[in-house]
Amino acid sequence: MTVVISGVLFTACDTDSTSGVSKVTNYPTIEINGAETLFVPLGGTFSDPGVVAKENGKVIPTVVSYSGNFRHAKTLDVNQSDEYTQTYTATNQDGFKKAITRKVVVYKTGNLVNSIEGVYLSTTKRNGALLPSTQGSSVDQKYIYIWKNTDGSFGVSDAFGGWYSIGRKIGITSATEGGTITGDISASTFTFPGNPLGNTYFGGVANITGLTVNAAAKTLVLTTAWTASDGTPYTFVSTLTQVQL
């Protein structure tokens, strides 16, 4: 993009004036290389396909930054499962910036016998009903994440199964974070020491109340009860289907 800014400058004590002064600025453009979402196995190597940033057809450098969306690291850590936002920023010679992002998912796929880690598609019902199509989609939402904490417990990215954050497209701020799961996976006997959970976007109090595991079908069913800030009760039942990466 090119913008021309013109102006006329007058000086009262000068017989000469400066008129028709123009300045051209060429805004930076960025094209991303590769996929918008990349998957890296836990402990693996990330090869950044990069971007191509240009100013008036000339390639210019970019600055890259990372943010862990659910575990909140400030750099990309291939030894910590999470969904990371990778941001590329280019700046032209006049200081105008252009940024573009991609997701980098660091994951481990558990066998659902002694580990429920993984990347999951989520189909969620709230009070027994799917999200109305006029409001979005609560079917096969991409993605809900489960990771293993250093103490052996498991964490889940959104106890509401992505109903608001993915289905309603409100974003990460509407996810109910902090869910923690411990127990016997083979018996589907669990406790949830992270309860009670808060929701930054909506308020209220949530509690994970149940989890069942079907190792053969590669599915989990996660149940969370929420009392909204206005006192309205909701129950979210999310069927999570493990993605085989």
Residue pairs with C-beta under 8 A, 6 or more apart in sequence:
1 26
1 27
1 29
2 24
2 25
2 26
2 27
2 56
3 24
3 25
3 27
4 22
4 23
4 24
5 22
5 23
5 25
6 20
6 21
6 22
7 21
8 17
8 18
8 19
8 20
8 21
9 17
9 18
9 19
9 21
10 17
11 17
11 18
25 92
25 94
25 96
26 55
26 56
26 92
27 55
27 92
27 96
27 98
28 53
28 54
28 55
28 60
28 90
28 91
28 92
28 96
28 97
28 98
29 53
29 54
29 55
29 90
29 98
30 51
30 52
30 53
30 54
30 62
30 88
30 90
30 98
30 99
30 100
31 51
31 52
32 49
32 51
32 88
32 100
32 102
33 49
33 50
33 51
33 52
34 49
34 102
35 102
36 102
36 103
37 102
37 103
37 104
37 105
38 46
38 49
38 102
38 103
38 104
38 105
39 105
39 107
39 119
39 245
40 46
40 78
40 104
40 105
40 106
40 107
41 106
41 107
41 108
41 245
42 78
42 79
42 80
42 81
42 106
42 107
42 108
43 78
43 79
44 78
44 106
45 78
46 76
46 78
46 104
48 64
48 86
50 62
50 88
51 62
51 88
51 100
52 59
53 59
53 60
53 61
53 62
53 88
53 90
53 98
54 60
55 90
55 92
55 93
60 90
60 91
60 92
61 90
62 88
62 89
62 90
63 88
63 89
63 90
63 91
64 86
64 87
64 88
64 89
65 86
65 87
65 89
66 73
66 74
66 75
66 76
66 84
66 85
66 86
66 87
66 104
67 73
67 74
67 84
67 85
67 87
68 74
68 77
68 80
68 82
68 83
68 84
69 82
69 83
69 84
69 85
69 157
69 172
70 82
70 83
70 145
70 155
70 157
70 172
70 175
70 177
71 80
71 81
71 82
71 147
71 155
73 80
73 82
73 84
76 84
76 86
76 104
76 106
77 106
78 106
80 106
80 147
81 106
81 107
81 108
81 117
81 145
81 147
81 148
82 105
82 106
82 145
82 147
83 103
83 104
83 105
83 143
83 145
83 157
84 103
84 104
84 105
84 106
85 101
85 102
85 103
85 104
86 101
86 102
86 103
86 104
87 99
87 100
87 101
88 99
88 100
88 101
89 97
89 98
89 99
90 97
90 98
90 99
91 97
91 98
105 119
105 143
105 145
107 117
107 118
107 119
107 145
107 245
108 115
108 117
108 118
108 147
108 148
109 117
109 118
109 119
109 242
109 243
109 244
109 245
110 116
110 117
110 118
110 146
110 148
110 242
111 215
112 185
112 213
112 214
112 215
112 218
112 220
112 242
113 185
113 186
113 215
114 185
114 186
115 148
115 154
115 185
116 146
116 154
116 181
116 185
116 213
116 220
117 146
117 147
117 148
117 154
118 145
118 146
118 242
118 243
119 143
119 144
119 145
119 242
119 243
119 245
120 143
120 144
120 145
120 146
120 220
120 240
120 241
120 242
120 243
121 140
121 141
121 142
121 143
121 144
121 240
121 241
121 243
122 138
122 140
122 141
122 143
122 144
122 161
122 162
122 166
122 238
122 239
122 240
122 241
123 130
123 138
123 139
123 140
123 141
123 161
123 238
123 239
123 241
124 130
124 131
124 138
124 141
124 160
124 161
124 162
124 163
124 167
124 236
124 237
124 238
124 239
125 138
125 236
125 237
125 238
126 138
126 163
126 234
126 235
126 236
127 234
127 235
128 235
128 237
130 138
130 139
131 137
131 138
131 163
131 167
131 168
135 167
135 168
136 167
136 168
136 169
137 167
138 161
138 162
138 163
138 167
140 241
141 161
141 162
141 166
141 167
142 166
143 162
143 243
144 156
144 157
144 158
144 161
144 162
144 238
144 240
145 156
145 157
146 154
146 155
146 156
146 157
146 181
146 220
146 240
147 154
147 155
148 154
148 155
149 155
149 180
152 182
153 180
153 181
153 182
153 193
154 180
154 181
154 182
155 178
155 179
155 180
155 181
155 194
156 179
156 180
156 181
156 208
156 222
157 175
157 177
158 165
158 166
158 175
158 176
158 177
158 179
159 176
159 177
159 178
159 179
159 197
159 206
159 208
159 222
159 224
159 236
160 175
160 176
160 199
160 206
160 224
160 226
160 236
160 238
161 222
161 224
161 236
161 237
161 238
161 240
162 175
162 238
163 236
163 238
164 170
164 174
164 175
164 201
164 202
165 171
165 172
165 173
165 174
165 175
168 174
170 201
173 200
173 201
174 199
174 200
174 201
174 202
175 199
176 197
176 198
176 199
176 206
176 224
176 226
177 197
178 194
178 197
178 198
179 192
179 194
179 197
179 208
179 224
180 192
180 193
180 194
181 190
181 191
181 192
181 208
181 211
182 190
182 191
182 192
182 193
183 189
183 190
183 191
183 211
184 190
185 213
186 213
186 215
188 211
188 212
188 213
190 210
190 211
192 207
192 208
192 209
192 211
194 208
195 206
195 207
195 208
196 205
196 206
196 207
197 205
197 206
197 207
197 208
197 224
198 204
198 205
198 206
199 206
199 226
202 228
202 229
203 228
203 229
204 226
204 227
204 228
204 229
205 226
205 227
206 224
206 225
206 226
206 227
207 224
207 225
207 226
208 222
208 223
208 224
209 223
209 224
209 225
210 221
210 222
210 223
211 220
211 221
211 222
211 223
212 220
212 221
213 219
213 220
214 220
214 221
218 241
218 242
218 244
219 239
219 240
219 241
219 242
220 239
220 240
220 242
221 237
221 238
221 239
221 240
222 236
222 237
222 238
222 240
223 235
223 236
223 237
223 238
224 235
224 236
224 238
225 233
225 234
225 235
225 236
226 233
226 234
226 235
226 236
227 233
227 234
228 234
